[in-house]
């Protein structure tokens, strides 16, 4: 069905049902207590139904991601056997704790946590409304969509009973691709296709000072106390994979898309209100190049935001933008709208059901 027809259909549905369809639901919320020993932090999450039954399917996910699983799976097992040499604290201990809680092979947990970084397709939008409030919206698209929709969770990471940062992730996956430090900044990461992902992954692993993208985001959310510190940490840390970091702060103009190679930024593209660039869109392609015709989510997102206008930004209207086909598609696992200036706005929706 043509995109235009779908847009008409979605508008009609929204006008009748409001911003939530019968297929959407909020993810279950948990607290991860950072004061606990790292190997105990996730036990209450991963041992709860349905996650305890679904997380062991990770091996199927890993095998489906790898072009040569018979070659690469033994490498993942080798990393797991010497985990502390490759993955810094506390992440090695957290993964060990999950594997122990589920009586799973540690290599399966390690593989899933590392490979998600280089195989997720996403749409992220950062914007400033007419009242100078900064907003951030994202869809996260993935293969094995049905499995991942059913293990999507919302986590408040707390220390001393206070939320340090929050994020949306998958049970068993300890990193974050979507996160918020209240009153400071929000972050999303979109996969950047920079050649053969698995070759880049191997090179990244062998470079011992490289960090998985999703672990870097957790580090940034925990350690960076202002927007610029977060941008610098994300842009200049060595990562296992190329990535797009989308960061939104709390002050006017604090919004940026960082196009990052593994070792350094390729481009840093901030909002520019003087040039009427009050929003920016990132999918999975360098913003100065045209997206491929068979995966153009960028142009529909730009059109939807332009039609919406700077004066009409709200949680509901941004949810509707993220519901526009093909921004939302059959691989969309969840959508999030957030604003660090008003952290209570942060809301996630699991996107059940296909749209075409």
Protein Blocks (a to p, Z undefined) as FASTA:
>chain_A
ZZklmmmmmmmmmmmnojbdfkbccdddddddfkbcfklmmmmmmmpcfklmmmmmmmmm
mmmmpmblmlmmmmmmmmmmmmmlmpccfklmmmmmmmmmnopafklmmmmmmmmmmmcc
cdddddddfkopacdddddddehklmmmmmgccddddeehiafbdcdddehiabdfbdcd
ehibccddddddehjfklmmmmmmmmmkbccfklmmmmmmmmpcbfklmmmmmmmpccfb
dcddddddfbghiacdddddfkbcfbdcdddfknopabccdfkbcfkbccdfklcfklmm
mmmmmmnopmlgcfklmmmmmmpcfkbccklfbdcdddfklmmlpccdddehifZZ
